[in-house]
């Protein structure tokens, strides 16, 4: 898992009721969620999740979660191009690019 996001099976994708984006559940709206690809907050435009690999997986922006995530990043990728003011404070491995 890369810093800032997580990958989950597409069945796990769900927008919380009352969120500024349309409420959707993969189990009940398979075609609609897969067609969305990148789902953004209607209020601010922040990326919430992306449906990838033909709808089989969902990349979730960890900052969009209402609760603390139960998993943590296993590595940080693209740190060679991160903002100079952003400090990585954990001990997870770091790679300048993807696949290093």
C-alpha positions in Angstrom: 0.0 0.0 0.0 1.3 3.4 -0.9 1.2 6.4 1.5 -2.0 8.3 1.3 -4.1 5.5 -0.1 -5.1 2.0 0.2 -6.4 -0.7 -2.2 -9.5 -2.7 -1.4 -11.7 -5.1 -3.2 -14.4 -3.3 -5.1 -17.1 -4.8 -2.8 -15.7 -2.6 0.0 -16.5 0.7 -1.7 -19.2 2.7 0.1 -19.9 6.4 0.4 -21.2 7.4 3.8 -24.8 8.5 4.1 -24.9 12.3 4.4 -21.6 12.8 2.6 -21.5 15.5 -0.1 -21.0 12.8 -2.7 -23.8 10.5 -3.9 -24.5 7.6 -1.5 -23.4 4.4 -3.3 -22.7 0.8 -2.4 -20.7 -1.5 -4.7 -23.0 -4.4 -3.9 -26.1 -2.6 -5.1 -24.7 -0.3 -7.8 -22.0 -2.3 -9.5 -22.1 -0.6 -12.9 -22.6 2.9 -11.4 -19.5 2.7 -9.1 -17.3 1.1 -11.8 -18.3 3.8 -14.2 -17.3 6.5 -11.8 -13.6 5.6 -11.8 -12.5 8.7 -9.8 -15.0 9.8 -7.2 -14.5 13.3 -5.7 -16.1 15.3 -3.0 -18.9 17.5 -4.4 -18.0 20.3 -1.9 -14.2 20.6 -2.3 -13.2 18.3 -5.2 -10.9 16.2 -3.1 -10.3 12.7 -4.5 -12.2 10.1 -2.3 -11.6 6.9 -4.2 -10.8 5.5 -7.7 -12.2 2.3 -9.1 -9.4 0.5 -10.9 -8.5 -2.8 -12.7 -11.8 -3.1 -14.5 -13.8 -2.5 -11.3 -12.1 -5.3 -9.3 -10.4 -2.9 -6.8 -10.9 0.5 -5.3 -8.0 2.8 -4.3 -9.1 4.8 -1.3 -7.6 8.1 -0.2 -6.9 7.5 3.4 -7.6 11.1 4.4 -11.2 10.7 3.2 -12.0 8.1 5.8 -14.4 9.0 8.7 -12.7 6.6 11.1 -9.0 5.9 11.8 -7.8 3.3 9.2 -7.2 -0.1 10.6 -4.2 -0.5 8.3 -1.1 1.6 7.9 1.1 2.3 4.9 3.7 -0.4 4.2 5.8 1.9 2.1 6.0 5.4 0.7 6.4 5.8 -3.0 7.4 8.9 -5.1 9.1 10.5 -2.2 11.7 11.9 -4.7 9.0 14.4 -5.8 7.2 15.1 -2.5 6.8 18.6 -1.4 9.9 19.7 0.6 7.8 20.8 3.5 6.1 17.3 3.8 7.9 15.3 6.5 7.5 11.5 6.6 7.6 10.6 10.3 7.3 6.8 10.3 9.8 4.0 9.6 8.1 2.6 6.5 10.5 2.1 3.5 10.7 5.0 1.1 11.2 4.9 -2.7 11.9 7.8 -4.9 9.7 6.3 -7.6 7.3 3.4 -7.9 9.0 0.1 -8.2 12.4 1.2 -6.7 
